[in-house]
Amino acid sequence: MIKVEHLSKSFGDLNVLKDISLTVAKGEVISIIGPSGTGKSTFLRCLNLLEQPSSGSIMVDGVSLLDHKSDVPRIRQRMNMVFQSFNLFSHLTALENLTIGQIRLLGMDKHEAALKSMEILKLVGLAEKADSFPDELSGGQKQRVAIARCLAMNPEIILFDEPTSALDPTMVSEVLAVIRRLARDGMTMLIVTHEMDFARDVSSRVLYMDEGLIYEEGTPQQIFEEPAREKTRAFINRIRSFNYQITSLEYDLYAMNAEIENFCERHILPKKTRHNLLLMVEELLQIHNPLLDKTALDLTIFYSEKKETLELILEHQGEAINLLDKDRLPDQLGISIINHLAKLVDYRLINGTNRVIIQMNHTHNA
């Protein structure tokens, strides 16, 4: 139905989209997720030619959208778009917002357009608001009118650009319920969304975009439960990280601890968790201090907001040596403290890098 090949978009020296290729089949519901500023909305706007691509091709049922001979307004009617900001005509009622396009662009008479529009308003649960003006509607109701207006133009494809981002949380579910119904009815849709549970439930395919690229794609199960690539895993699990490199025995312990405290405060970790984390780091570094006259130590802390877990990774180059092996330690107190605070302690040698992995107990139990 839609075939995109090597699509790119630049604004001056800023490359927003980089070599994107995608095929969309009839009836597919594709959710597009990823961090802000990664080109998700720009991609949708390029599909609808609200932004002119810098290079590449867009085919809709074999017709090139970028060919100057193509009837772009007619293709746009087939591939309509719903925006986060509603874009309703404030001087028209909900019903009139639906009928105006049918009358002017589809050539329908006023009575026929009104009958059809009332049926669509019933579909989105707003028949009783037909005579209300936009400023008399809630945010959720405005967005449902915007979806109804889109449906009134008989689209074959609907592009949703973060349809719930401007809504109060209490109104999000009413809009998502309408989109879920459209998905059940077989409407082809591309949805840029930050509602992860919704994307998991409604999608046939999920695209994770990062740095202007489709970084990873797959089924909802693949993306949300078994993401293959690092940035996808970090985004899905809302992983935050802190890194500190120690290059000598004279490192500033107080400065490092202050940075760790700040990291914990930013992510609202409980006081006991902060205490346990600092104690864990202290014991790890004390055991590894003998290495600092030979190599640097890299300490990374990962916190998953979704899973509420903390993971520490301590790395150094050189020959294989696991200093947490209890048989190597004359003083067993440090390793006892580490084992008490951790639910997993693991050592690996990966391409000449010694890596100690510590998974701490769940923060809500700390």
Secondary structure per residue as TSV (DSSP state, phi and psi in degrees):
chain	resnum	aa	ss	phi	psi
A	1	M	-	360.0	-50.8
A	2	I	E	-123.1	133.2
A	3	K	E	-131.0	116.3
A	4	V	E	-110.0	131.1
A	5	E	E	-131.3	124.7
A	6	H	E	52.0	42.7
A	7	L	E	-76.4	133.4
A	8	S	E	-138.6	155.1
A	9	K	E	-146.4	126.6
A	10	S	E	-123.5	144.3
A	11	F	E	-114.1	97.7
A	12	G	T	64.9	-124.5
A	13	D	T	-87.2	-3.0
A	14	L	E	-91.0	115.6
A	15	N	E	-89.4	104.2
A	16	V	E	-85.3	-40.3
A	17	L	E	-121.7	137.9
A	18	K	E	-130.8	103.0
A	19	D	E	53.7	58.9
A	20	I	E	-94.1	129.5
A	21	S	E	-126.7	136.8
A	22	L	E	-160.1	139.6
A	23	T	E	-118.4	130.8
A	24	V	E	-117.1	123.2
A	25	A	-	-91.0	157.8
A	26	K	T	-59.4	133.2
A	27	G	T	86.8	-4.6
A	28	E	-	-73.6	145.9
A	29	V	E	-118.0	110.7
A	30	I	E	-112.3	119.0
A	31	S	E	-94.4	138.4
A	32	I	E	-115.9	117.0
A	33	I	E	-121.9	168.4
A	34	G	-	146.4	170.7
A	35	P	-	-63.5	161.5
A	36	S	T	-64.2	145.6
A	37	G	T	80.5	17.4
A	38	T	S	-103.4	8.5
A	39	G	S	96.3	8.6
A	40	K	H	-62.8	-52.2
A	41	S	H	-67.9	-37.0
A	42	T	H	-61.1	-38.2
A	43	F	H	-60.6	-47.3
A	44	L	H	-61.8	-41.6
A	45	R	H	-66.1	-32.1
A	46	C	H	-69.1	-38.3
A	47	L	H	-60.5	-32.8
A	48	N	T	-99.8	6.4
A	49	L	T	58.7	25.4
A	50	L	S	-74.2	-23.5
A	51	E	S	-121.9	136.9
A	52	Q	-	-85.1	118.9
A	53	P	-	-59.3	150.2
A	54	S	S	-79.2	-32.5
A	55	S	E	-161.9	169.2
A	56	G	E	103.4	-173.7
A	57	S	E	-138.0	150.0
A	58	I	E	-131.4	118.4
A	59	M	E	-114.3	132.7
A	60	V	E	-119.4	110.2
A	61	D	T	49.8	44.7
A	62	G	T	83.1	-3.9
A	63	V	E	-100.7	129.0
A	64	S	E	-75.8	122.3
A	65	L	T	-72.4	-22.8
A	66	L	T	-96.5	-0.5
A	67	D	-	-76.8	126.4
A	68	H	T	-63.8	-14.7
A	69	K	T	-85.6	-12.5
A	70	S	S	-72.7	150.1
A	71	D	-	-86.4	84.7
A	72	V	H	-61.9	-43.8
A	73	P	H	-57.4	-38.5
A	74	R	H	-67.7	-40.5
A	75	I	H	-65.3	-37.9
A	76	R	H	-62.8	-34.5
A	77	Q	H	-64.0	-35.1
A	78	R	H	-75.0	-28.1
A	79	M	E	-123.0	81.6
A	80	N	E	-87.5	166.1
A	81	M	E	-133.9	139.8
A	82	V	E	-114.0	126.3
A	83	F	-	-99.5	163.5
A	84	Q	T	-72.2	-20.3
A	85	S	T	-101.9	16.5
A	86	F	-	71.9	-55.7
A	87	N	-	58.2	38.0
A	88	L	-	-81.5	154.1
A	89	F	-	-78.1	116.1
A	90	S	T	-68.4	-23.6
A	91	H	T	-90.9	1.4
A	92	L	S	-113.6	150.0
A	93	T	-	-71.3	170.7
A	94	A	H	-56.6	-45.0
A	95	L	H	-62.5	-43.5
A	96	E	H	-67.4	-31.3
A	97	N	H	-62.1	-29.7
A	98	L	H	-83.1	-38.6
A	99	T	H	-77.1	-28.7
A	100	I	H	-60.4	-41.5
A	101	G	H	-69.7	-38.0
A	102	Q	H	-64.5	-38.1
A	103	I	H	-73.8	-46.9
A	104	R	H	-81.1	-35.5
A	105	L	T	-103.1	-32.1
A	106	L	S	-99.3	-8.7
A	107	G	-	75.2	20.5
A	108	M	-	-79.4	152.6
A	109	D	-	-79.2	162.5
A	110	K	H	-61.2	-41.4
A	111	H	H	-66.5	-45.9
A	112	E	H	-61.9	-42.5
A	113	A	H	-64.1	-37.9
A	114	A	H	-66.7	-41.9
A	115	L	H	-62.4	-46.2
A	116	K	H	-63.4	-41.9
A	117	S	H	-64.5	-37.7
A	118	M	H	-64.4	-38.5
A	119	E	H	-63.1	-39.0
A	120	I	H	-72.0	-38.2
A	121	L	H	-63.4	-34.7
A	122	K	H	-63.4	-40.5
A	123	L	H	-58.7	-37.9
A	124	V	T	-96.9	9.3
A	125	G	T	78.8	24.6
A	126	L	-	-127.3	25.5
A	127	A	G	-58.7	-36.1
A	128	E	G	-72.2	-11.4
A	129	K	G	-102.4	14.4
A	130	A	T	-56.5	-36.6
A	131	D	T	-97.2	8.2
A	132	S	-	-86.8	146.5
A	133	F	-	-88.3	157.8
A	134	P	G	-52.0	-38.0
A	135	D	G	-73.1	-4.9
A	136	E	G	-98.0	2.4
A	137	L	S	-109.6	152.8
A	138	S	-	-74.7	169.9
A	139	G	H	-59.8	-43.0
A	140	G	H	-64.0	-38.6
A	141	Q	H	-68.0	-39.9
A	142	K	H	-60.1	-42.6
A	143	Q	H	-68.5	-34.5
A	144	R	H	-67.5	-35.4
A	145	V	H	-64.6	-40.1
A	146	A	H	-62.2	-39.6
A	147	I	H	-66.8	-42.5
A	148	A	H	-61.9	-41.4
A	149	R	H	-60.4	-40.4
A	150	C	H	-62.3	-45.7
A	151	L	H	-64.6	-29.7
A	152	A	T	-63.8	-20.0
A	153	M	T	-91.7	11.1
A	154	N	-	56.3	49.3
A	155	P	-	-72.5	151.5
A	156	E	S	-96.1	-20.5
A	157	I	E	-137.5	136.7
A	158	I	E	-121.4	132.0
A	159	L	E	-104.4	123.0
A	160	F	E	-109.8	120.6
A	161	D	E	-103.3	93.7
A	162	E	S	45.0	64.0
A	163	P	T	-66.2	-13.6
A	164	T	T	-114.2	2.2
A	165	S	T	-69.0	-24.1
A	166	A	T	-93.7	6.0
A	167	L	S	-99.8	150.4
A	168	D	-	-62.9	141.6
A	169	P	H	-52.7	-30.0
A	170	T	H	-70.4	-16.2
A	171	M	H	-102.2	-7.2
A	172	V	H	-62.7	-42.9
A	173	S	H	-63.7	-33.4
A	174	E	H	-68.3	-34.6
A	175	V	H	-73.2	-43.7
A	176	L	H	-63.5	-32.3
A	177	A	H	-63.7	-38.0
A	178	V	H	-66.2	-42.6
A	179	I	H	-66.3	-38.0
A	180	R	H	-60.8	-39.2
A	181	R	H	-64.7	-41.6
A	182	L	H	-61.7	-39.0
A	183	A	H	-63.0	-42.7
A	184	R	H	-63.6	-31.9
A	185	D	T	-81.1	-1.8
A	186	G	T	91.8	13.4
A	187	M	-	-67.6	134.6
A	188	T	E	-77.8	125.7
A	189	M	E	-141.4	142.5
A	190	L	E	-117.4	125.4
A	191	I	E	-127.3	114.1
A	192	V	E	-83.5	121.2
A	193	T	-	-148.3	153.3
A	194	H	S	-109.3	6.6
A	195	E	-	-89.0	95.0
A	196	M	H	-67.6	-42.5
A	197	D	H	-63.6	-38.9
A	198	F	H	-63.7	-45.8
A	199	A	H	-60.3	-39.3
A	200	R	H	-64.1	-40.9
A	201	D	H	-77.9	-38.7
A	202	V	H	-95.3	-18.9
A	203	S	-	-86.7	147.3
A	204	S	S	-91.1	-23.9
A	205	R	E	-149.6	148.9
A	206	V	E	-125.7	132.9
A	207	L	E	-107.8	129.8
A	208	Y	E	-102.9	117.7
A	209	M	E	-103.6	139.6
A	210	D	E	-152.6	134.0
A	211	E	T	55.1	38.8
A	212	G	T	79.6	8.8
A	213	L	E	-122.6	155.2
A	214	I	E	-80.3	96.7
A	215	Y	E	-73.8	-35.7
A	216	E	E	-158.0	145.0
A	217	E	E	-141.6	155.6
A	218	G	E	174.4	-172.5
A	219	T	-	-69.9	161.9
A	220	P	H	-54.2	-39.2
A	221	Q	H	-63.7	-43.0
A	222	Q	H	-63.5	-46.0
A	223	I	H	-73.5	-41.7
A	224	F	H	-89.7	-21.4
A	225	E	H	-113.2	-32.0
A	226	E	S	-136.4	54.0
A	227	P	-	-61.3	138.1
A	228	A	-	-87.5	-23.5
A	229	R	S	-114.4	153.5
A	230	E	H	-61.2	-48.0
A	231	K	H	-65.4	-34.7
A	232	T	H	-64.6	-45.8
A	233	R	H	-59.7	-42.7
A	234	A	H	-63.8	-40.1
A	235	F	H	-70.6	-47.2
A	236	I	H	-62.0	-42.5
A	237	N	T	-89.9	3.2
A	238	R	T	50.1	56.2
A	239	I	E	-85.3	128.9
A	240	R	E	-111.9	146.3
A	241	S	E	-133.9	156.4
A	242	F	E	-135.1	133.5
A	243	N	E	-128.2	140.2
A	244	Y	E	-143.2	129.5
A	245	Q	E	-106.6	131.4
A	246	I	E	-112.5	121.1
A	247	T	-	-114.0	-6.0
A	248	S	S	-155.6	166.7
A	249	L	T	-66.6	-19.5
A	250	E	T	-92.3	25.5
A	251	Y	-	-64.4	155.2
A	252	D	-	-86.7	95.0
A	253	L	H	-62.0	-39.2
A	254	Y	H	-68.2	-39.8
A	255	A	H	-65.1	-42.0
A	256	M	H	-63.4	-45.8
A	257	N	H	-61.7	-36.9
A	258	A	H	-64.6	-39.0
A	259	E	H	-67.4	-38.6
A	260	I	H	-65.6	-42.1
A	261	E	H	-58.6	-43.3
A	262	N	H	-63.5	-41.9
A	263	F	H	-59.0	-45.0
A	264	C	H	-63.8	-41.3
A	265	E	H	-66.1	-40.4
A	266	R	H	-61.1	-31.8
A	267	H	T	-107.1	16.2
A	268	I	T	53.2	47.7
A	269	L	-	-80.7	143.2
A	270	P	-	-59.9	154.1
A	271	K	H	-58.8	-40.6
A	272	K	H	-65.2	-36.7
A	273	T	H	-63.7	-42.5
A	274	R	H	-60.7	-45.2
A	275	H	H	-60.7	-46.4
A	276	N	H	-65.0	-37.0
A	277	L	H	-65.2	-46.3
A	278	L	H	-63.5	-38.9
A	279	L	H	-65.4	-41.5
A	280	M	H	-60.9	-46.3
A	281	V	H	-62.9	-42.7
A	282	E	H	-59.8	-45.8
A	283	E	H	-67.8	-40.1
A	284	L	H	-61.2	-45.6
A	285	L	H	-70.6	-35.7
A	286	Q	H	-61.9	-40.9
A	287	I	H	-67.7	-34.5
A	288	H	H	-93.1	-2.2
A	289	N	G	-53.6	-37.5
A	290	P	G	-58.6	-17.5
A	291	L	G	-82.7	-14.7
A	292	L	G	-71.7	-13.4
A	293	D	G	-87.0	0.5
A	294	K	T	-119.0	-33.6
A	295	T	S	-154.2	164.6
A	296	A	-	-87.1	153.8
A	297	L	E	-111.1	132.5
A	298	D	E	-108.1	119.7
A	299	L	E	-108.4	125.1
A	300	T	E	-127.0	133.5
A	301	I	E	-113.6	127.1
A	302	F	E	-113.7	130.2
A	303	Y	E	-121.5	123.3
A	304	S	E	-97.0	112.1
A	305	E	T	-64.1	-37.4
A	306	K	T	-68.2	-46.0
A	307	K	T	-93.2	-9.1
A	308	E	T	54.5	51.7
A	309	T	E	-126.2	152.5
A	310	L	E	-118.5	136.0
A	311	E	E	-133.3	134.7
A	312	L	E	-113.3	138.1
A	313	I	E	-127.7	125.6
A	314	L	E	-117.0	123.3
A	315	E	E	-126.2	146.5
A	316	H	E	-154.1	153.3
A	317	Q	E	-85.9	161.0
A	318	G	S	125.8	-170.4
A	319	E	S	-66.1	155.9
A	320	A	-	-62.3	122.5
A	321	I	-	-154.6	121.5
A	322	N	-	-106.1	96.7
A	323	L	T	-72.4	-8.9
A	324	L	T	-91.2	2.5
A	325	D	-	-67.7	114.9
A	326	K	G	-60.2	-23.1
A	327	D	G	-72.3	-15.3
A	328	R	G	-92.5	-12.7
A	329	L	-	-100.8	121.6
A	330	P	S	-69.9	-34.1
A	331	D	-	-102.9	114.2
A	332	Q	-	-87.6	-6.1
A	333	L	H	-64.0	-44.6
A	334	G	H	-60.3	-46.7
A	335	I	H	-68.1	-30.1
A	336	S	H	-65.8	-41.6
A	337	I	H	-63.8	-44.5
A	338	I	H	-60.7	-46.7
A	339	N	H	-65.8	-30.1
A	340	H	H	-69.7	-38.0
A	341	L	H	-85.3	-17.4
A	342	A	E	-106.0	150.0
A	343	K	E	-99.1	-12.0
A	344	L	E	-151.6	131.8
A	345	V	E	-127.4	122.6
A	346	D	E	-136.4	146.9
A	347	Y	E	-126.6	137.0
A	348	R	E	-142.4	149.5
A	349	L	E	-109.6	116.1
A	350	I	E	-125.5	109.2
A	351	N	T	50.6	47.7
A	352	G	T	81.5	3.1
A	353	T	E	-107.8	122.8
A	354	N	E	-79.5	125.1
A	355	R	E	-128.0	121.7
A	356	V	E	-103.5	126.3
A	357	I	E	-115.8	123.9
A	358	I	E	-119.8	119.8
A	359	Q	E	-103.4	117.1
A	360	M	E	-83.1	164.3
A	361	N	-	-60.9	154.2
A	362	H	-	-53.2	137.9
A	363	T	G	-64.2	-31.9
A	364	H	G	-72.7	-12.2
A	365	N	G	-98.7	-5.1
A	366	A	-	-78.7	360.0
